[in-house]
Amino acid sequence: MPFVAVLGCGPLAGALAHALAVRDRVPEVRLVDPAEAVARGKALDITQSAPVDAFSTRVTSAGALEAAAGAAVLVVADAADGAEHRGEAGLSLLRRLHAIDAETPILCAGAEGRELIARGVTELRIPPSRILGSAPLALESALRALAGIAMDRTGAEIGLRVVGVPPDSAVVAWEGAGAGGEPLTAQLPAHVLSGLTGRIRGLWPPGPYALGAAGARVAEALVNGARRRFTCFVAMHAGPVRAAVTAMPVELEVGGVRRILEPALTRQERTRLENALER
């Protein structure tokens, strides 16, 4: 029976596990953290909400990393104190996960996942199709919500892409954005769009609920496949010293990234994206 292993039991891990359970499309979500009592309590809390939210996904917990073996997806979230897995400790966790299972896709759900992906690809030789980050999808969601407020509409109707390296080198593909079948550039004046772009710095990093919701959707797609396209952190190319990791729209399949897509950008937007890739 396939399950999703969530490494951590902090606010992000809990939000992601709950969002994934509520959608009821994976049989089991397993919170794995050395703080086993905290993980057990969080799993129990989510399980007790099942009758209210009407889901049947099992939410379990474990204290040993070996409990993640056999997972359909390995989600790197946050520790019990809310700290993301990063730096040398994060790389050590990736190394152990890679040793446990070299085929399972790894999803970095936190806002700091870009560095971890780059080091995983470059130093651990993890295939770029097998490791990705879902935080850019959370950033897109936040920007869609603000655009919806500007239009006095729901952000769920708005489609847009944010590519590049947030927050300073994020590129919003406004020319390809739309709502209700019409281009967004025809519905909002240029100064409003510019103002929305300027708010990206304040939207980064997204909060645990936005990150958790985004991570749940991407994890689910890695388990079951999806026709929907997501914006994720992916390694565009890997050299001997570094990997260029940036937010790009991708097609996902069971087990990893099927294809990285070229976003529709103006010449100016494309130049900014190319500059971001050189960082």
Buried (B, 14 or more C-beta within 10 A) or exposed (E): EEBBBBBBBBBBBBBBBBBBBBBEBBBBBBBBBBBBEBBBBBBEEBBEBBEEEEBEBBBBBBBEBEBBEBBBBBBBBBBBEEBBBBEEEBBEBBBEBBEBBEEBBBBBBBBBBBBBBBBBBBBBEBBBBBBBBBBBBBBBBBBBBBBBEBBEBEBEBBEBBBBBBBBEBBBBBBBBBBBEEEEBBEBBEEEBBEEBBEEBEEBBBBBBBBBBBBBBBBBBBBBBEBEEBBBBBBBEEBEEEBBBBBBBBBBBBBBBBBEBBEBEBEEEBBEBBEEBBEE
